[in-house]
Amino acid sequence: MPITDAFVIAAIVVVFTAFGIVLAWAEYQTRNLPPSESAKGGQAQSGSVATPQPKTARNKEMAA
């Protein structure tokens, strides 16, 4: 195997290893998060951009 092929394969392995480490770190950071209010069926947290619209408004938009 030529030396350039070995470098390419080593680079691919390094990239996938780094990606796996990042995924493991993110999973570790979010492992024991408390459930959010929106998951409990409550209102969205303050600062949320999306506001729920009444069903009638959606029906009017679809009928137009």
C-alpha positions as CSV (number, residue, x, y, z in Angstrom):
1,M,0.0,0.0,0.0
2,P,1.5,3.4,-0.9
3,I,2.2,5.9,1.8
4,T,-0.4,8.3,0.5
5,D,-3.1,5.7,0.9
6,A,-2.1,5.1,4.5
7,F,-2.3,8.8,5.2
8,V,-5.8,9.1,3.7
9,I,-7.0,6.1,5.7
10,A,-5.5,7.5,8.8
11,A,-7.1,10.9,8.2
12,I,-10.5,9.2,7.8
13,V,-10.1,7.2,11.0
14,V,-9.1,10.3,12.9
15,V,-12.2,12.2,11.6
16,F,-14.6,9.4,12.5
17,T,-12.9,9.0,15.9
18,A,-13.2,12.8,16.6
19,F,-16.9,12.7,15.5
20,G,-17.5,9.8,17.9
21,I,-15.9,11.6,20.8
22,V,-18.0,14.7,20.1
23,L,-21.2,12.6,20.1
24,A,-20.2,10.8,23.3
25,W,-19.4,14.2,25.0
26,A,-22.8,15.6,23.9
27,E,-24.7,12.5,25.1
28,Y,-22.8,12.7,28.5
29,Q,-23.7,16.4,28.8
30,T,-27.4,15.8,28.2
31,R,-27.9,12.5,30.0
32,N,-29.7,13.7,33.1
33,L,-31.5,16.8,31.9
34,P,-34.9,17.5,33.6
35,P,-37.9,17.2,31.3
36,S,-38.9,20.6,29.8
37,E,-42.2,22.2,30.4
38,S,-43.3,21.7,26.8
39,A,-42.7,18.0,27.2
40,K,-45.1,18.0,30.1
41,G,-47.8,19.6,28.0
42,G,-47.4,23.1,29.5
43,Q,-46.7,26.3,27.8
44,A,-43.5,26.9,25.8
45,Q,-40.7,28.5,27.7
46,S,-40.2,32.3,27.6
47,G,-38.2,33.5,24.7
48,S,-39.8,31.0,22.4
49,V,-40.5,32.4,18.9
50,A,-43.3,30.1,17.9
51,T,-46.7,31.0,19.2
52,P,-49.6,28.6,19.0
53,Q,-52.5,29.7,16.8
54,P,-56.1,28.8,17.3
55,K,-57.4,26.1,15.1
56,T,-59.9,28.5,13.5
57,A,-57.0,30.7,12.2
58,R,-55.3,27.6,10.6
59,N,-58.6,26.7,9.0
60,K,-59.1,30.2,7.6
61,E,-55.5,30.2,6.2
62,M,-56.1,26.8,4.5
63,A,-59.4,27.9,3.1
64,A,-57.9,31.1,1.5
